[in-house]
Amino acid sequence: MSKNKVKMEGMLELREVAARLEDVLSNLKAGSICMAVGEDCVTLRPTSIISVSMKASQKKDKEKFCLELSWKTRDADIAPEARISGGKAV
């Protein structure tokens, strides 16, 4: 699989951040997340088992919350086809 990547960084109002997180949640529940930035788009299809990492930190005048979700693609879960015979190649 080729590596496709889109990235969005910037300052948003809290209500806009909450709306985007709600969009992520509803699409995650629906089974597909599509993120578009300009002309570029990446569609992700989460599997039933997801690795989760959450971190919260505080410094003098800055607070931070990070959430990372990752999973193996469905193709990685499929075992390769195998044949078993009684001694002769099939």
PyMOL Python script that loads the backbone (N, CA, C, O; Angstrom):
from pymol import cmd

cmd.read_pdbstr("""\
ATOM      1  N   MET A   1       0.848  -1.176   0.000  1.00  0.00           N
ATOM      2  CA  MET A   1       0.000   0.000   0.000  1.00  0.00           C
ATOM      3  C   MET A   1       0.889   1.233   0.000  1.00  0.00           C
ATOM      4  O   MET A   1       1.863   1.300   0.749  1.00  0.00           O
ATOM      5  N   SER A   2       0.561   2.200  -0.829  1.00  0.00           N
ATOM      6  CA  SER A   2       1.335   3.432  -0.851  1.00  0.00           C
ATOM      7  C   SER A   2       0.974   4.278   0.363  1.00  0.00           C
ATOM      8  O   SER A   2      -0.071   4.090   0.984  1.00  0.00           O
ATOM      9  N   LYS A   3       1.856   5.206   0.682  1.00  0.00           N
ATOM     10  CA  LYS A   3       1.637   6.051   1.856  1.00  0.00           C
ATOM     11  C   LYS A   3       0.936   7.330   1.417  1.00  0.00           C
ATOM     12  O   LYS A   3       1.500   8.132   0.673  1.00  0.00           O
ATOM     13  N   ASN A   4      -0.282   7.511   1.875  1.00  0.00           N
ATOM     14  CA  ASN A   4      -1.044   8.727   1.620  1.00  0.00           C
ATOM     15  C   ASN A   4      -1.157   9.479   2.928  1.00  0.00           C
ATOM     16  O   ASN A   4      -1.346   8.882   3.988  1.00  0.00           O
ATOM     17  N   LYS A   5      -1.039  10.804   2.847  1.00  0.00           N
ATOM     18  CA  LYS A   5      -1.029  11.590   4.074  1.00  0.00           C
ATOM     19  C   LYS A   5      -1.617  12.969   3.814  1.00  0.00           C
ATOM     20  O   LYS A   5      -1.288  13.621   2.823  1.00  0.00           O
ATOM     21  N   VAL A   6      -2.487  13.404   4.710  1.00  0.00           N
ATOM     22  CA  VAL A   6      -2.955  14.788   4.727  1.00  0.00           C
ATOM     23  C   VAL A   6      -2.800  15.289   6.150  1.00  0.00           C
ATOM     24  O   VAL A   6      -2.859  14.512   7.104  1.00  0.00           O
ATOM     25  N   LYS A   7      -2.602  16.580   6.285  1.00  0.00           N
ATOM     26  CA  LYS A   7      -2.351  17.150   7.609  1.00  0.00           C
ATOM     27  C   LYS A   7      -3.000  18.524   7.691  1.00  0.00           C
ATOM     28  O   LYS A   7      -2.952  19.307   6.743  1.00  0.00           O
ATOM     29  N   MET A   8      -3.613  18.807   8.852  1.00  0.00           N
ATOM     30  CA  MET A   8      -4.194  20.111   9.102  1.00  0.00           C
ATOM     31  C   MET A   8      -3.692  20.573  10.460  1.00  0.00           C
ATOM     32  O   MET A   8      -3.824  19.859  11.453  1.00  0.00           O
ATOM     33  N   GLU A   9      -3.127  21.744  10.501  1.00  0.00           N
ATOM     34  CA  GLU A   9      -2.683  22.350  11.755  1.00  0.00           C
ATOM     35  C   GLU A   9      -3.117  23.805  11.753  1.00  0.00           C
ATOM     36  O   GLU A   9      -3.151  24.447  10.704  1.00  0.00           O
ATOM     37  N   GLY A  10      -3.443  24.316  12.909  1.00  0.00           N
ATOM     38  CA  GLY A  10      -3.827  25.715  12.998  1.00  0.00           C
ATOM     39  C   GLY A  10      -4.629  25.972  14.259  1.00  0.00           C
ATOM     40  O   GLY A  10      -4.852  25.071  15.067  1.00  0.00           O
ATOM     41  N   MET A  11      -5.053  27.195  14.413  1.00  0.00           N
ATOM     42  CA  MET A  11      -5.833  27.610  15.575  1.00  0.00           C
ATOM     43  C   MET A  11      -7.313  27.614  15.192  1.00  0.00           C
ATOM     44  O   MET A  11      -7.695  28.165  14.159  1.00  0.00           O
ATOM     45  N   LEU A  12      -8.139  26.993  16.034  1.00  0.00           N
ATOM     46  CA  LEU A  12      -9.586  26.970  15.834  1.00  0.00           C
ATOM     47  C   LEU A  12     -10.264  27.315  17.152  1.00  0.00           C
ATOM     48  O   LEU A  12      -9.686  27.134  18.223  1.00  0.00           O
ATOM     49  N   GLU A  13     -11.484  27.809  17.067  1.00  0.00           N
ATOM     50  CA  GLU A  13     -12.261  28.046  18.278  1.00  0.00           C
ATOM     51  C   GLU A  13     -12.672  26.699  18.860  1.00  0.00           C
ATOM     52  O   GLU A  13     -12.812  25.717  18.131  1.00  0.00           O
ATOM     53  N   LEU A  14     -12.865  26.658  20.169  1.00  0.00           N
ATOM     54  CA  LEU A  14     -13.211  25.424  20.866  1.00  0.00           C
ATOM     55  C   LEU A  14     -14.431  24.743  20.249  1.00  0.00           C
ATOM     56  O   LEU A  14     -14.434  23.523  20.087  1.00  0.00           O
ATOM     57  N   ARG A  15     -15.463  25.508  19.904  1.00  0.00           N
ATOM     58  CA  ARG A  15     -16.675  24.905  19.338  1.00  0.00           C
ATOM     59  C   ARG A  15     -16.393  24.223  18.000  1.00  0.00           C
ATOM     60  O   ARG A  15     -17.003  23.199  17.694  1.00  0.00           O
ATOM     61  N   GLU A  16     -15.479  24.774  17.198  1.00  0.00           N
ATOM     62  CA  GLU A  16     -15.109  24.167  15.914  1.00  0.00           C
ATOM     63  C   GLU A  16     -14.318  22.875  16.139  1.00  0.00           C
ATOM     64  O   GLU A  16     -14.511  21.893  15.423  1.00  0.00           O
ATOM     65  N   VAL A  17     -13.437  22.879  17.126  1.00  0.00           N
ATOM     66  CA  VAL A  17     -12.684  21.663  17.464  1.00  0.00           C
ATOM     67  C   VAL A  17     -13.658  20.573  17.900  1.00  0.00           C
ATOM     68  O   VAL A  17     -13.546  19.428  17.462  1.00  0.00           O
ATOM     69  N   ALA A  18     -14.610  20.922  18.759  1.00  0.00           N
ATOM     70  CA  ALA A  18     -15.602  19.954  19.234  1.00  0.00           C
ATOM     71  C   ALA A  18     -16.421  19.400  18.069  1.00  0.00           C
ATOM     72  O   ALA A  18     -16.698  18.201  18.024  1.00  0.00           O
ATOM     73  N   ALA A  19     -16.809  20.256  17.132  1.00  0.00           N
ATOM     74  CA  ALA A  19     -17.587  19.815  15.968  1.00  0.00           C
ATOM     75  C   ALA A  19     -16.782  18.840  15.115  1.00  0.00           C
ATOM     76  O   ALA A  19     -17.323  17.845  14.632  1.00  0.00           O
ATOM     77  N   ARG A  20     -15.506  19.116  14.928  1.00  0.00           N
ATOM     78  CA  ARG A  20     -14.664  18.208  14.131  1.00  0.00           C
ATOM     79  C   ARG A  20     -14.466  16.871  14.837  1.00  0.00           C
ATOM     80  O   ARG A  20     -14.468  15.820  14.195  1.00  0.00           O
ATOM     81  N   LEU A  21     -14.294  16.909  16.153  1.00  0.00           N
ATOM     82  CA  LEU A  21     -14.160  15.654  16.903  1.00  0.00           C
ATOM     83  C   LEU A  21     -15.458  14.843  16.842  1.00  0.00           C
ATOM     84  O   LEU A  21     -15.416  13.615  16.759  1.00  0.00           O
ATOM     85  N   GLU A  22     -16.605  15.519  16.882  1.00  0.00           N
ATOM     86  CA  GLU A  22     -17.888  14.826  16.745  1.00  0.00           C
ATOM     87  C   GLU A  22     -18.014  14.193  15.363  1.00  0.00           C
ATOM     88  O   GLU A  22     -18.553  13.093  15.236  1.00  0.00           O
ATOM     89  N   ASP A  23     -17.520  14.879  14.318  1.00  0.00           N
ATOM     90  CA  ASP A  23     -17.516  14.308  12.967  1.00  0.00           C
ATOM     91  C   ASP A  23     -16.642  13.055  12.913  1.00  0.00           C
ATOM     92  O   ASP A  23     -17.025  12.045  12.323  1.00  0.00           O
ATOM     93  N   VAL A  24     -15.470  13.132  13.533  1.00  0.00           N
ATOM     94  CA  VAL A  24     -14.576  11.970  13.576  1.00  0.00           C
ATOM     95  C   VAL A  24     -15.283  10.806  14.265  1.00  0.00           C
ATOM     96  O   VAL A  24     -15.249   9.680  13.769  1.00  0.00           O
ATOM     97  N   LEU A  25     -15.917  11.069  15.397  1.00  0.00           N
ATOM     98  CA  LEU A  25     -16.600  10.026  16.150  1.00  0.00           C
ATOM     99  C   LEU A  25     -17.720   9.376  15.339  1.00  0.00           C
ATOM    100  O   LEU A  25     -17.812   8.150  15.289  1.00  0.00           O
ATOM    101  N   SER A  26     -18.564  10.178  14.710  1.00  0.00           N
ATOM    102  CA  SER A  26     -19.679   9.603  13.948  1.00  0.00           C
ATOM    103  C   SER A  26     -19.174   8.803  12.750  1.00  0.00           C
ATOM    104  O   SER A  26     -19.736   7.756  12.426  1.00  0.00           O
ATOM    105  N   ASN A  27     -18.119   9.285  12.090  1.00  0.00           N
ATOM    106  CA  ASN A  27     -17.560   8.539  10.962  1.00  0.00           C
ATOM    107  C   ASN A  27     -16.831   7.282  11.422  1.00  0.00           C
ATOM    108  O   ASN A  27     -16.863   6.264  10.730  1.00  0.00           O
ATOM    109  N   LEU A  28     -16.181   7.338  12.570  1.00  0.00           N
ATOM    110  CA  LEU A  28     -15.529   6.158  13.143  1.00  0.00           C
ATOM    111  C   LEU A  28     -16.578   5.072  13.407  1.00  0.00           C
ATOM    112  O   LEU A  28     -16.363   3.904  13.085  1.00  0.00           O
ATOM    113  N   LYS A  29     -17.700   5.461  13.987  1.00  0.00           N
ATOM    114  CA  LYS A  29     -18.788   4.512  14.251  1.00  0.00           C
ATOM    115  C   LYS A  29     -19.363   3.950  12.953  1.00  0.00           C
ATOM    116  O   LYS A  29     -19.784   2.794  12.910  1.00  0.00           O
ATOM    117  N   ALA A  30     -19.382   4.768  11.889  1.00  0.00           N
ATOM    118  CA  ALA A  30     -19.910   4.331  10.592  1.00  0.00           C
ATOM    119  C   ALA A  30     -18.925   3.437   9.839  1.00  0.00           C
ATOM    120  O   ALA A  30     -19.308   2.762   8.884  1.00  0.00           O
ATOM    121  N   GLY A  31     -17.657   3.429  10.265  1.00  0.00           N
ATOM    122  CA  GLY A  31     -16.685   2.523   9.661  1.00  0.00           C
ATOM    123  C   GLY A  31     -15.750   3.118   8.637  1.00  0.00           C
ATOM    124  O   GLY A  31     -14.963   2.386   8.036  1.00  0.00           O
ATOM    125  N   SER A  32     -15.806   4.428   8.414  1.00  0.00           N
ATOM    126  CA  SER A  32     -14.933   5.045   7.418  1.00  0.00           C
ATOM    127  C   SER A  32     -14.703   6.512   7.771  1.00  0.00           C
ATOM    128  O   SER A  32     -15.649   7.241   8.069  1.00  0.00           O
ATOM    129  N   ILE A  33     -13.454   6.936   7.736  1.00  0.00           N
ATOM    130  CA  ILE A  33     -13.106   8.329   8.015  1.00  0.00           C
ATOM    131  C   ILE A  33     -12.387   8.876   6.790  1.00  0.00           C
ATOM    132  O   ILE A  33     -11.362   8.337   6.371  1.00  0.00           O
ATOM    133  N   CYS A  34     -12.923   9.945   6.221  1.00  0.00           N
ATOM    134  CA  CYS A  34     -12.286  10.587   5.071  1.00  0.00           C
ATOM    135  C   CYS A  34     -11.848  11.984   5.497  1.00  0.00           C
ATOM    136  O   CYS A  34     -12.666  12.792   5.939  1.00  0.00           O
ATOM    137  N   MET A  35     -10.557  12.263   5.362  1.00  0.00           N
ATOM    138  CA  MET A  35     -10.038  13.591   5.693  1.00  0.00           C
ATOM    139  C   MET A  35      -9.534  14.236   4.412  1.00  0.00           C
ATOM    140  O   MET A  35      -8.674  13.687   3.723  1.00  0.00           O
ATOM    141  N   ALA A  36     -10.076  15.406   4.102  1.00  0.00           N
ATOM    142  CA  ALA A  36      -9.682  16.135   2.904  1.00  0.00           C
ATOM    143  C   ALA A  36      -9.068  17.468   3.299  1.00  0.00           C
ATOM    144  O   ALA A  36      -9.602  18.195   4.137  1.00  0.00           O
ATOM    145  N   VAL A  37      -7.945  17.771   2.686  1.00  0.00           N
ATOM    146  CA  VAL A  37      -7.282  19.060   2.859  1.00  0.00           C
ATOM    147  C   VAL A  37      -6.962  19.553   1.452  1.00  0.00           C
ATOM    148  O   VAL A  37      -6.103  18.998   0.768  1.00  0.00           O
ATOM    149  N   GLY A  38      -7.664  20.603   1.030  1.00  0.00           N
ATOM    150  CA  GLY A  38      -7.494  21.077  -0.338  1.00  0.00           C
ATOM    151  C   GLY A  38      -7.938  19.996  -1.315  1.00  0.00           C
ATOM    152  O   GLY A  38      -9.043  19.467  -1.192  1.00  0.00           O
ATOM    153  N   GLU A  39      -7.094  19.665  -2.279  1.00  0.00           N
ATOM    154  CA  GLU A  39      -7.391  18.643  -3.280  1.00  0.00           C
ATOM    155  C   GLU A  39      -7.056  17.234  -2.798  1.00  0.00           C
ATOM    156  O   GLU A  39      -7.465  16.256  -3.423  1.00  0.00           O
ATOM    157  N   ASP A  40      -6.317  17.119  -1.696  1.00  0.00           N
ATOM    158  CA  ASP A  40      -5.865  15.818  -1.201  1.00  0.00           C
ATOM    159  C   ASP A  40      -6.877  15.225  -0.227  1.00  0.00           C
ATOM    160  O   ASP A  40      -7.471  15.937   0.582  1.00  0.00           O
ATOM    161  N   CYS A  41      -7.065  13.901  -0.318  1.00  0.00           N
ATOM    162  CA  CYS A  41      -8.021  13.209   0.545  1.00  0.00           C
ATOM    163  C   CYS A  41      -7.469  11.836   0.906  1.00  0.00           C
ATOM    164  O   CYS A  41      -6.907  11.144   0.057  1.00  0.00           O
ATOM    165  N   VAL A  42      -7.631  11.445   2.161  1.00  0.00           N
ATOM    166  CA  VAL A  42      -7.259  10.106   2.620  1.00  0.00           C
ATOM    167  C   VAL A  42      -8.484   9.502   3.294  1.00  0.00           C
ATOM    168  O   VAL A  42      -9.079  10.114   4.181  1.00  0.00           O
ATOM    169  N   THR A  43      -8.857   8.296   2.866  1.00  0.00           N
ATOM    170  CA  THR A  43      -9.972   7.580   3.467  1.00  0.00           C
ATOM    171  C   THR A  43      -9.424   6.409   4.268  1.00  0.00           C
ATOM    172  O   THR A  43      -8.666   5.587   3.753  1.00  0.00           O
ATOM    173  N   LEU A  44      -9.812   6.346   5.521  1.00  0.00           N
ATOM    174  CA  LEU A  44      -9.370   5.285   6.423  1.00  0.00           C
ATOM    175  C   LEU A  44     -10.568   4.418   6.789  1.00  0.00           C
ATOM    176  O   LEU A  44     -11.684   4.913   6.949  1.00  0.00           O
ATOM    177  N   ARG A  45     -10.321   3.117   6.919  1.00  0.00           N
ATOM    178  CA  ARG A  45     -11.376   2.174   7.293  1.00  0.00           C
ATOM    179  C   ARG A  45     -10.926   1.402   8.528  1.00  0.00           C
ATOM    180  O   ARG A  45     -10.266   0.369   8.410  1.00  0.00           O
ATOM    181  N   PRO A  46     -11.279   1.897   9.704  1.00  0.00           N
ATOM    182  CA  PRO A  46     -10.844   1.254  10.947  1.00  0.00           C
ATOM    183  C   PRO A  46     -11.350  -0.185  11.067  1.00  0.00           C
ATOM    184  O   PRO A  46     -12.444  -0.516  10.609  1.00  0.00           O
ATOM    185  N   THR A  47     -10.539  -1.020  11.685  1.00  0.00           N
ATOM    186  CA  THR A  47     -10.931  -2.400  11.959  1.00  0.00           C
ATOM    187  C   THR A  47     -11.556  -2.469  13.350  1.00  0.00           C
ATOM    188  O   THR A  47     -11.682  -1.445  14.022  1.00  0.00           O
ATOM    189  N   SER A  48     -11.941  -3.644  13.780  1.00  0.00           N
ATOM    190  CA  SER A  48     -12.636  -3.767  15.065  1.00  0.00           C
ATOM    191  C   SER A  48     -11.705  -3.637  16.271  1.00  0.00           C
ATOM    192  O   SER A  48     -12.171  -3.370  17.379  1.00  0.00           O
ATOM    193  N   ILE A  49     -10.398  -3.822  16.076  1.00  0.00           N
ATOM    194  CA  ILE A  49      -9.428  -3.673  17.164  1.00  0.00           C
ATOM    195  C   ILE A  49      -8.560  -2.454  16.863  1.00  0.00           C
ATOM    196  O   ILE A  49      -7.916  -2.385  15.816  1.00  0.00           O
ATOM    197  N   ILE A  50      -8.547  -1.491  17.790  1.00  0.00           N
ATOM    198  CA  ILE A  50      -7.837  -0.223  17.578  1.00  0.00           C
ATOM    199  C   ILE A  50      -6.889   0.034  18.739  1.00  0.00           C
ATOM    200  O   ILE A  50      -7.262  -0.109  19.903  1.00  0.00           O
ATOM    201  N   SER A  51      -5.666   0.413  18.413  1.00  0.00           N
ATOM    202  CA  SER A  51      -4.685   0.805  19.422  1.00  0.00           C
ATOM    203  C   SER A  51      -4.938   2.271  19.774  1.00  0.00           C
ATOM    204  O   SER A  51      -5.095   3.113  18.889  1.00  0.00           O
ATOM    205  N   VAL A  52      -4.977   2.567  21.073  1.00  0.00           N
ATOM    206  CA  VAL A  52      -5.297   3.921  21.537  1.00  0.00           C
ATOM    207  C   VAL A  52      -4.174   4.443  22.419  1.00  0.00           C
ATOM    208  O   VAL A  52      -3.673   3.731  23.289  1.00  0.00           O
ATOM    209  N   SER A  53      -3.780   5.699  22.186  1.00  0.00           N
ATOM    210  CA  SER A  53      -2.804   6.376  23.034  1.00  0.00           C
ATOM    211  C   SER A  53      -3.363   7.755  23.375  1.00  0.00           C
ATOM    212  O   SER A  53      -3.709   8.525  22.479  1.00  0.00           O
ATOM    213  N   MET A  54      -3.452   8.070  24.675  1.00  0.00           N
ATOM    214  CA  MET A  54      -3.912   9.388  25.119  1.00  0.00           C
ATOM    215  C   MET A  54      -2.893   9.955  26.091  1.00  0.00           C
ATOM    216  O   MET A  54      -2.350   9.241  26.934  1.00  0.00           O
ATOM    217  N   LYS A  55      -2.642  11.251  25.958  1.00  0.00           N
ATOM    218  CA  LYS A  55      -1.668  11.901  26.832  1.00  0.00           C
ATOM    219  C   LYS A  55      -2.145  13.314  27.136  1.00  0.00           C
ATOM    220  O   LYS A  55      -2.600  14.031  26.244  1.00  0.00           O
ATOM    221  N   ALA A  56      -2.038  13.709  28.400  1.00  0.00           N
ATOM    222  CA  ALA A  56      -2.369  15.073  28.819  1.00  0.00           C
ATOM    223  C   ALA A  56      -1.167  15.639  29.559  1.00  0.00           C
ATOM    224  O   ALA A  56      -0.529  14.940  30.346  1.00  0.00           O
ATOM    225  N   SER A  57      -0.857  16.919  29.301  1.00  0.00           N
ATOM    226  CA  SER A  57       0.280  17.543  29.981  1.00  0.00           C
ATOM    227  C   SER A  57       0.000  19.021  30.227  1.00  0.00           C
ATOM    228  O   SER A  57      -0.787  19.653  29.522  1.00  0.00           O
ATOM    229  N   GLN A  58       0.671  19.553  31.254  1.00  0.00           N
ATOM    230  CA  GLN A  58       0.577  20.976  31.594  1.00  0.00           C
ATOM    231  C   GLN A  58       1.984  21.519  31.780  1.00  0.00           C
ATOM    232  O   GLN A  58       2.840  20.883  32.397  1.00  0.00           O
ATOM    233  N   LYS A  59       2.202  22.709  31.232  1.00  0.00           N
ATOM    234  CA  LYS A  59       3.430  23.454  31.490  1.00  0.00           C
ATOM    235  C   LYS A  59       3.001  24.819  32.002  1.00  0.00           C
ATOM    236  O   LYS A  59       1.817  25.030  32.266  1.00  0.00           O
ATOM    237  N   LYS A  60       3.920  25.733  32.146  1.00  0.00           N
ATOM    238  CA  LYS A  60       3.616  27.045  32.731  1.00  0.00           C
ATOM    239  C   LYS A  60       2.348  27.674  32.152  1.00  0.00           C
ATOM    240  O   LYS A  60       1.371  27.876  32.873  1.00  0.00           O
ATOM    241  N   ASP A  61       2.362  27.978  30.872  1.00  0.00           N
ATOM    242  CA  ASP A  61       1.219  28.665  30.269  1.00  0.00           C
ATOM    243  C   ASP A  61       0.619  27.874  29.102  1.00  0.00           C
ATOM    244  O   ASP A  61      -0.019  28.448  28.219  1.00  0.00           O
ATOM    245  N   LYS A  62       0.828  26.555  29.106  1.00  0.00           N
ATOM    246  CA  LYS A  62       0.347  25.741  27.987  1.00  0.00           C
ATOM    247  C   LYS A  62      -0.154  24.391  28.491  1.00  0.00           C
ATOM    248  O   LYS A  62       0.483  23.740  29.319  1.00  0.00           O
ATOM    249  N   GLU A  63      -1.311  23.988  27.970  1.00  0.00           N
ATOM    250  CA  GLU A  63      -1.846  22.661  28.254  1.00  0.00           C
ATOM    251  C   GLU A  63      -2.002  21.922  26.929  1.00  0.00           C
ATOM    252  O   GLU A  63      -2.199  22.531  25.878  1.00  0.00           O
ATOM    253  N   LYS A  64      -1.908  20.591  27.003  1.00  0.00           N
ATOM    254  CA  LYS A  64      -1.922  19.811  25.773  1.00  0.00           C
ATOM    255  C   LYS A  64      -2.628  18.483  26.011  1.00  0.00           C
ATOM    256  O   LYS A  64      -2.444  17.842  27.046  1.00  0.00           O
ATOM    257  N   PHE A  65      -3.442  18.079  25.034  1.00  0.00           N
ATOM    258  CA  PHE A  65      -4.087  16.769  25.059  1.00  0.00           C
ATOM    259  C   PHE A  65      -3.866  16.127  23.699  1.00  0.00           C
ATOM    260  O   PHE A  65      -4.201  16.715  22.670  1.00  0.00           O
ATOM    261  N   CYS A  66      -3.306  14.929  23.690  1.00  0.00           N
ATOM    262  CA  CYS A  66      -3.032  14.215  22.440  1.00  0.00           C
ATOM    263  C   CYS A  66      -3.804  12.903  22.420  1.00  0.00           C
ATOM    264  O   CYS A  66      -3.862  12.190  23.421  1.00  0.00           O
ATOM    265  N   LEU A  67      -4.389  12.596  21.283  1.00  0.00           N
ATOM    266  CA  LEU A  67      -5.106  11.347  21.079  1.00  0.00           C
ATOM    267  C   LEU A  67      -4.619  10.744  19.771  1.00  0.00           C
ATOM    268  O   LEU A  67      -4.636  11.405  18.733  1.00  0.00           O
ATOM    269  N   GLU A  68      -4.186   9.488  19.821  1.00  0.00           N
ATOM    270  CA  GLU A  68      -3.740   8.800  18.609  1.00  0.00           C
ATOM    271  C   GLU A  68      -4.440   7.455  18.527  1.00  0.00           C
ATOM    272  O   GLU A  68      -4.451   6.685  19.487  1.00  0.00           O
ATOM    273  N   LEU A  69      -5.026   7.182  17.366  1.00  0.00           N
ATOM    274  CA  LEU A  69      -5.672   5.905  17.090  1.00  0.00           C
ATOM    275  C   LEU A  69      -4.930   5.258  15.933  1.00  0.00           C
ATOM    276  O   LEU A  69      -4.592   5.931  14.959  1.00  0.00           O
ATOM    277  N   SER A  70      -4.672   3.960  16.029  1.00  0.00           N
ATOM    278  CA  SER A  70      -4.035   3.258  14.911  1.00  0.00           C
ATOM    279  C   SER A  70      -4.545   1.827  14.855  1.00  0.00           C
ATOM    280  O   SER A  70      -5.000   1.273  15.856  1.00  0.00           O
ATOM    281  N   TRP A  71      -4.461   1.235  13.661  1.00  0.00           N
ATOM    282  CA  TRP A  71      -4.928  -0.132  13.464  1.00  0.00           C
ATOM    283  C   TRP A  71      -4.249  -0.713  12.245  1.00  0.00           C
ATOM    284  O   TRP A  71      -3.736   0.013  11.393  1.00  0.00           O
ATOM    285  N   LYS A  72      -4.251  -2.029  12.173  1.00  0.00           N
ATOM    286  CA  LYS A  72      -3.743  -2.733  10.997  1.00  0.00           C
ATOM    287  C   LYS A  72      -4.858  -2.744   9.961  1.00  0.00           C
ATOM    288  O   LYS A  72      -6.036  -2.822  10.311  1.00  0.00           O
ATOM    289  N   THR A  73      -4.490  -2.667   8.697  1.00  0.00           N
ATOM    290  CA  THR A  73      -5.500  -2.711   7.643  1.00  0.00           C
ATOM    291  C   THR A  73      -6.095  -4.104   7.554  1.00  0.00           C
ATOM    292  O   THR A  73      -5.487  -5.077   8.000  1.00  0.00           O
ATOM    293  N   ARG A  74      -7.254  -4.194   6.992  1.00  0.00           N
ATOM    294  CA  ARG A  74      -7.932  -5.493   6.860  1.00  0.00           C
ATOM    295  C   ARG A  74      -7.085  -6.487   6.079  1.00  0.00           C
ATOM    296  O   ARG A  74      -7.065  -7.672   6.413  1.00  0.00           O
ATOM    297  N   ASP A  75      -6.382  -6.027   5.043  1.00  0.00           N
ATOM    298  CA  ASP A  75      -5.554  -6.924   4.241  1.00  0.00           C
ATOM    299  C   ASP A  75      -4.489  -7.606   5.084  1.00  0.00           C
ATOM    300  O   ASP A  75      -4.134  -8.755   4.817  1.00  0.00           O
ATOM    301  N   ALA A  76      -3.980  -6.927   6.084  1.00  0.00           N
ATOM    302  CA  ALA A  76      -2.933  -7.501   6.929  1.00  0.00           C
ATOM    303  C   ALA A  76      -3.478  -8.637   7.782  1.00  0.00           C
ATOM    304  O   ALA A  76      -2.708  -9.483   8.235  1.00  0.00           O
ATOM    305  N   ASP A  77      -4.786  -8.675   8.011  1.00  0.00           N
ATOM    306  CA  ASP A  77      -5.393  -9.707   8.849  1.00  0.00           C
ATOM    307  C   ASP A  77      -5.735 -10.978   8.074  1.00  0.00           C
ATOM    308  O   ASP A  77      -6.024 -12.009   8.680  1.00  0.00           O
ATOM    309  N   ILE A  78      -5.706 -10.915   6.747  1.00  0.00           N
ATOM    310  CA  ILE A  78      -6.101 -12.055   5.937  1.00  0.00           C
ATOM    311  C   ILE A  78      -4.910 -12.986   5.756  1.00  0.00           C
ATOM    312  O   ILE A  78      -3.850 -12.571   5.288  1.00  0.00           O
ATOM    313  N   ALA A  79      -5.095 -14.237   6.129  1.00  0.00           N
ATOM    314  CA  ALA A  79      -4.020 -15.229   5.980  1.00  0.00           C
ATOM    315  C   ALA A  79      -3.856 -15.573   4.502  1.00  0.00           C
ATOM    316  O   ALA A  79      -4.843 -15.624   3.769  1.00  0.00           O
ATOM    317  N   PRO A  80      -2.622 -15.809   4.055  1.00  0.00           N
ATOM    318  CA  PRO A  80      -2.412 -16.182   2.651  1.00  0.00           C
ATOM    319  C   PRO A  80      -3.034 -17.548   2.367  1.00  0.00           C
ATOM    320  O   PRO A  80      -3.145 -18.389   3.258  1.00  0.00           O
ATOM    321  N   GLU A  81      -3.434 -17.753   1.123  1.00  0.00           N
ATOM    322  CA  GLU A  81      -4.032 -19.025   0.728  1.00  0.00           C
ATOM    323  C   GLU A  81      -2.984 -20.129   0.811  1.00  0.00           C
ATOM    324  O   GLU A  81      -1.842 -19.938   0.393  1.00  0.00           O
ATOM    325  N   ALA A  82      -3.367 -21.274   1.347  1.00  0.00           N
ATOM    326  CA  ALA A  82      -2.450 -22.412   1.458  1.00  0.00           C
ATOM    327  C   ALA A  82      -3.183 -23.680   1.058  1.00  0.00           C
ATOM    328  O   ALA A  82      -4.381 -23.826   1.301  1.00  0.00           O
ATOM    329  N   ARG A  83      -2.443 -24.595   0.439  1.00  0.00           N
ATOM    330  CA  ARG A  83      -3.007 -25.895   0.067  1.00  0.00           C
ATOM    331  C   ARG A  83      -2.207 -26.985   0.753  1.00  0.00           C
ATOM    332  O   ARG A  83      -0.984 -26.896   0.866  1.00  0.00           O
ATOM    333  N   ILE A  84      -2.899 -28.007   1.206  1.00  0.00           N
ATOM    334  CA  ILE A  84      -2.240 -29.146   1.833  1.00  0.00           C
ATOM    335  C   ILE A  84      -2.638 -30.387   1.052  1.00  0.00           C
ATOM    336  O   ILE A  84      -3.817 -30.610   0.775  1.00  0.00           O
ATOM    337  N   SER A  85      -1.641 -31.191   0.699  1.00  0.00           N
ATOM    338  CA  SER A  85      -1.930 -32.405  -0.068  1.00  0.00           C
ATOM    339  C   SER A  85      -1.231 -33.603   0.562  1.00  0.00           C
ATOM    340  O   SER A  85      -0.492 -33.466   1.537  1.00  0.00           O
ATOM    341  N   GLY A  86      -1.474 -34.777  -0.009  1.00  0.00           N
ATOM    342  CA  GLY A  86      -0.914 -36.009   0.528  1.00  0.00           C
ATOM    343  C   GLY A  86       0.449 -36.357  -0.032  1.00  0.00           C
ATOM    344  O   GLY A  86       0.787 -37.540  -0.044  1.00  0.00           O
ATOM    345  N   GLY A  87       1.233 -35.444  -0.482  1.00  0.00           N
ATOM    346  CA  GLY A  87       2.591 -35.725  -0.925  1.00  0.00           C
ATOM    347  C   GLY A  87       2.884 -35.295  -2.345  1.00  0.00           C
ATOM    348  O   GLY A  87       4.052 -35.116  -2.691  1.00  0.00           O
ATOM    349  N   LYS A  88       1.880 -35.121  -3.177  1.00  0.00           N
ATOM    350  CA  LYS A  88       2.106 -34.682  -4.550  1.00  0.00           C
ATOM    351  C   LYS A  88       1.735 -33.207  -4.662  1.00  0.00           C
ATOM    352  O   LYS A  88       0.770 -32.746  -4.051  1.00  0.00           O
ATOM    353  N   ALA A  89       2.506 -32.489  -5.440  1.00  0.00           N
ATOM    354  CA  ALA A  89       2.188 -31.077  -5.675  1.00  0.00           C
ATOM    355  C   ALA A  89       0.877 -30.987  -6.431  1.00  0.00           C
ATOM    356  O   ALA A  89       0.612 -31.785  -7.330  1.00  0.00           O
ATOM    357  N   VAL A  90       0.081 -30.041  -6.073  1.00  0.00           N
ATOM    358  CA  VAL A  90      -1.225 -29.888  -6.712  1.00  0.00           C
ATOM    359  C   VAL A  90      -1.162 -28.840  -7.784  1.00  0.00           C
ATOM    360  O   VAL A  90      -2.168 -28.566  -8.439  1.00  0.00           O
TER     361      VAL A  90
END
""", "prot")
cmd.dss("prot")
cmd.show_as("cartoon", "prot")
cmd.util.cbc("prot")
cmd.orient("prot")
